[in-house]
Amino acid sequence: MAGRLENKVVLLSGGTRGMGEAQVRMMAAEGAQVIFGGRDGGAGSAIEAALGGRATYVRLDVTKSDDWKAVVAHAMDRFGRIDGLVNNAGFGVTRPLAEISDEEWADVIAVNQTGVFLGMREVVGPMLASGGGSIVNVASPAGVKAHGNLVAYSAAKAAVIGMSRAAAKELAGQGIRVNVFIPGYFATRLLMESSKGQGLERGAQVTPMGRVGQPEESAGAIVYLLSDESSFVTGTQITADGGYTA
Ligand SMILES: NC(=O)c1ccc[n+]([C@@H]2O[C@H](COP(=O)([O-])OP(=O)(O)OC[C@H]3O[C@@H](n4cnc5c(N)ncnc54)[C@H](O)[C@@H]3O)[C@@H](O)[C@H]2O)c1
């Protein structure tokens, strides 16, 4: 199947590797014009070149509102509309509660929580101007289920779910849908660097399907939530976790 995002302009944060990169590639294959943010220009250019004009890399630190304003302005100058936003960028700090520093707490909240807020805030105006849109915010099982040594990340990911529901209700009558995507354990750098380098093995052990997800397996849910196939879906979440939260 192709063309499910034909004529849609979509922004995505954290698109130069991991699940974000896989989502950029599938969105482009489905016909979207993708503007993907990141902090690795080399990887961004390589993905751009591979997707032949369907995707544009822009530098985006999600914690900086000026960066968001520049990305939105770029999308509007080039395409004149924004139909979708995927707030995918994120990172965690695995550490006992009593050892989390002020700086680690602030960084985790800034990227995972404030970054999502800033992205939503900046696209609402352009989306309203073109009659609506779809926002997908990436949370985590840590936002819905207890995990040790993940207090800051759990706080931020639970906030993503709360913000998404509130925004969905506020914007539902104006044509903007807001939903959450919850990935379980996926084979990305984030997981590989967690649990003292044992993240992949640990993730597979606790996942009923007996393996971690591949980044490509995150992209179908994102395409669905951005497409018109989900036109009556808002304020909810889709989980892809091999049964982990079941
Ligand atoms: N991999 C998993 O097991 C897992 C599980 C649950 C949730 N998640 C979530 O999925 C999303 C994607 O993560 P991933 O697994 O692909 O990991 P990843 O580490 O491969 O990718 C994360 C991306 O976010 C970007 N990023 C981090 N801080 C940023 C900032 N300040 N500004 C812009 N970009 C920034 C990174 O550069 C990277 O491109 C994240 O929100 C993460 O919290 C991942």
The ligand as an SDF file (V2000), in Angstrom:
LIG
                    3D

 44 48  0  0  0  0  0  0  0  0999 V2000
   13.6680    2.2990   22.1960 N   0  0  0  0  0  0  0  0  0  0  0  0
   12.7790    2.0310   23.1250 C   0  0  0  0  0  0  0  0  0  0  0  0
   12.7900    0.9270   23.6660 O   0  0  0  0  0  0  0  0  0  0  0  0
   11.7430    3.0580   23.5350 C   0  0  0  0  0  0  0  0  0  0  0  0
   10.7360    2.6520   24.4040 C   0  0  0  0  0  0  0  0  0  0  0  0
    9.7420    3.5470   24.7740 C   0  0  0  0  0  0  0  0  0  0  0  0
    9.7660    4.8320   24.2560 C   0  0  0  0  0  0  0  0  0  0  0  0
   10.7490    5.2220   23.4080 N   0  0  0  0  0  0  0  0  0  0  0  0
   10.6870    6.5910   22.8750 C   0  0  0  0  0  0  0  0  0  0  0  0
   10.7390    6.5390   21.4700 O   0  0  0  0  0  0  0  0  0  0  0  0
   11.2660    7.7760   20.9600 C   0  0  0  0  0  0  0  0  0  0  0  0
   12.3550    7.4900   19.9530 C   0  0  0  0  0  0  0  0  0  0  0  0
   13.4780    6.9210   20.6140 O   0  0  0  0  0  0  0  0  0  0  0  0
   14.4000    5.7880   19.9560 P   0  0  0  0  0  0  0  0  0  0  0  0
   14.1630    4.5570   20.6940 O   0  0  0  0  0  0  0  0  0  0  0  0
   14.2610    5.7930   18.4780 O   0  0  0  0  0  0  0  0  0  0  0  0
   15.8540    6.2780   20.4200 O   0  0  0  0  0  0  0  0  0  0  0  0
   17.0790    6.9780   19.6690 P   0  0  0  0  0  0  0  0  0  0  0  0
   18.0010    7.3300   20.7740 O   0  0  0  0  0  0  0  0  0  0  0  0
   17.5660    6.1700   18.5470 O   0  0  0  0  0  0  0  0  0  0  0  0
   16.4030    8.2900   19.0410 O   0  0  0  0  0  0  0  0  0  0  0  0
   16.0210    9.3970   19.8110 C   0  0  0  0  0  0  0  0  0  0  0  0
   16.1320   10.6270   18.9600 C   0  0  0  0  0  0  0  0  0  0  0  0
   15.8090   11.7750   19.7520 O   0  0  0  0  0  0  0  0  0  0  0  0
   16.7840   12.7440   19.4920 C   0  0  0  0  0  0  0  0  0  0  0  0
   16.8980   13.7370   20.5540 N   0  0  0  0  0  0  0  0  0  0  0  0
   17.2320   13.5710   21.8450 C   0  0  0  0  0  0  0  0  0  0  0  0
   17.2670   14.7570   22.4540 N   0  0  0  0  0  0  0  0  0  0  0  0
   16.9390   15.7050   21.5430 C   0  0  0  0  0  0  0  0  0  0  0  0
   16.8000   17.1100   21.5240 C   0  0  0  0  0  0  0  0  0  0  0  0
   17.0390   17.8620   22.6170 N   0  0  0  0  0  0  0  0  0  0  0  0
   16.4260   17.7280   20.3680 N   0  0  0  0  0  0  0  0  0  0  0  0
   16.2080   17.0180   19.2550 C   0  0  0  0  0  0  0  0  0  0  0  0
   16.3410   15.6860   19.1990 N   0  0  0  0  0  0  0  0  0  0  0  0
   16.7130   15.0490   20.3170 C   0  0  0  0  0  0  0  0  0  0  0  0
   18.0770   11.9720   19.2960 C   0  0  0  0  0  0  0  0  0  0  0  0
   19.0620   12.7690   18.6480 O   0  0  0  0  0  0  0  0  0  0  0  0
   17.5770   10.8290   18.4370 C   0  0  0  0  0  0  0  0  0  0  0  0
   17.5310   11.1840   17.0660 O   0  0  0  0  0  0  0  0  0  0  0  0
   11.7160    8.5650   22.1890 C   0  0  0  0  0  0  0  0  0  0  0  0
   10.7210    9.5160   22.5420 O   0  0  0  0  0  0  0  0  0  0  0  0
   11.8210    7.5140   23.2670 C   0  0  0  0  0  0  0  0  0  0  0  0
   11.6650    8.0500   24.5690 O   0  0  0  0  0  0  0  0  0  0  0  0
   11.7370    4.3680   23.0430 C   0  0  0  0  0  0  0  0  0  0  0  0
  1  2  1  0
  2  3  2  0
  2  4  1  0
  4  5  1  0
  4 44  2  0
  5  6  2  0
  6  7  1  0
  7  8  2  0
  8  9  1  0
  8 44  1  0
  9 10  1  0
  9 42  1  0
 10 11  1  0
 11 12  1  0
 11 40  1  0
 12 13  1  0
 13 14  1  0
 14 15  2  0
 14 16  1  0
 14 17  1  0
 17 18  1  0
 18 19  2  0
 18 20  1  0
 18 21  1  0
 21 22  1  0
 22 23  1  0
 23 24  1  0
 23 38  1  0
 24 25  1  0
 25 26  1  0
 25 36  1  0
 26 27  1  0
 26 35  1  0
 27 28  2  0
 28 29  1  0
 29 30  1  0
 29 35  2  0
 30 31  1  0
 30 32  2  0
 32 33  1  0
 33 34  2  0
 34 35  1  0
 36 37  1  0
 36 38  1  0
 38 39  1  0
 40 41  1  0
 40 42  1  0
 42 43  1  0
M  CHG  2   8   1  16  -1
M  END
$$$$
